[in-house]
Amino acid sequence: MRTLRSASRETATKTSQFFDATNATNARRATRSSLARFAYNPSSIADADDSSSKAGLEDVTLGSDIEDAVTTKVSRKRKRTATSSQSSSSDPSRQAEGRRATTRTAPAMVKTEEDGEETQAQIETEPTSPDGSQNFEPASATKPRGRVRKPARKTVDPATGAVKVEPPTNWEEMYNLVKEMRISGPAANAAVDTMGCERLARADASPRDRRFQTLVALMLSSQTKDTVNAEAMARLHNELPPHKPGAPPGLNLENMLAVDPKLLNELIGKVGFHNLKTKYLKQTAEILRDKFGGDIPPTVETLCSLPGVGPKMAHLCMSATYGWNKVEGIGVDVHVHRITNLWGWNETKTPEDTRKALESWLPRDKWKEINWLLVGFGQTVCGPVKGSRRCGECELGLRGLCKSAERGKVNEGRKRREMEGKVKDEKEVRMEVDKKEEDVEVKEEVTEEVVKKNGAKGRTRSPRRIKTEGE
């Protein structure tokens, strides 16, 4: 008897300890339906050894309690939202994270009890802010999407089957911004504006000589800076000897044919590849005399037949004001080829491929201007070396239109522009205040003068008014 009593006491003690631990760790609510299988049934006790497996009571013996039959695992205690909100509210640095954490993106699970059984249902919840207000947009919803840049691409019309080349994204905005920078911005006053090949011919020469001078300037400009090329052209204009006594000196076809190659090489000695160019100039002069009547060829194809003349020189010579002044294509040099690829307008490997790509979509009225535009832009802002680029002063980089802009320089340029804008606003406010103060002073002076004049008039005319009133 004592053994049975002590065993029952131990069982009761363990039972109470188990319930205390279960209540502390598992917050699951026990319902009548969940406890129904533990109801007292004498018949089930008699054959407990045979049917215990079917009832799920393998380890239950006579005298044990129901908790010995509970096989559900105890889940870990979840963190309560109140605790997390208190900790986040105490730390200001975690408030932003708390706001993002309170936004619910997945449907919530809610337990309901119907007909004595527990079920789970999904309810759709809208994102809420930490203060519980609705119509709260999470950070991902308000984040702006980046610009999608697409190069020039071919598209096929499904109705007609015609192939059309779509221009690059935002090309017109970029073109206009670069034009503004070339006229009055950081890309103004480039070397090409005053020393470009088109401007090196003498205005007082004959049209035939001007065309020849433009062709010579283009041939010398290859792999040469505009400043060096302008200096070489100035020496040819001033120091090239006349072909016969009494003839004018300077750069023309007859003097080029008669000049000694050694002297010619000396005159153009500062340009790149001057030895090869000396040979090309002498050969070209002979071809022009023998095949083209002393003038330069009138087409791109015939110009390209001259030694040392490629498609770029041919198109520039055709479109030049002192050339034939006919636009038949785009003159693409290293600046045009490099910058358009940096912008993502095209993905080409050679200047000739770039010319064909640009001519496929660029409006024809911009074929002549784009060379002047991008050559000067490349000389002043968008240099060939990455470290020399002025991305912090370029409108394309500051507005996020150039995919190759250096981000560090762009960020510095934006900060500098913000500071300049603030200083400018302060100056404008001060000027407005000063102007208002000046206006007030002027009004006060005018008022004082008017009062003085009216007072003087009143003193002189007062007797007359009194006399009139007496009458």
Buried (B, 14 or more C-beta within 10 A) or exposed (E): EEEEEEEEEEBEEBBEEBEEEBEEEBEBEEEEEEEEEBEEEEEBEEEBEEEBEEBEBEEBEEEBBEBBBBEEEEEEEEEEEEEBBEEBEEEEEBEEEBBEBBBEEEEEEEEEEEEEEEEEEEEEEEBBBBEEEEEBEBEEEEEEEEEEBEBBEEEEEEEEEEEEEEBBBBBEEBBEBBBEBBEEBBBEEBBBBEBBBBBBBBEEBEEBBBBBBBBBBBBBBBEBBBEBBBBBBBBBBEBBEBBEEEEEBBBBBBBBBBBEEEEBBEBBEBBBBBEEBBBBBBEBBEBBBEEBEBBBBEEBEBBBEBBBBBBBBBBBBBBBEBBBEBBBBBBBBBBBBBBBBBBBBBEBEEBBBBBBBBBBBBEEEBBBBBBBBBBBBBBBBBBEEEEEBBBBBBBBBBBEBBEBBBEEBBBBBBEEEEEEEEEEEEEEEEEEEEEEEEEEEEEEEEEEEEEEEEEEEEEEEEEEEEEEEEE
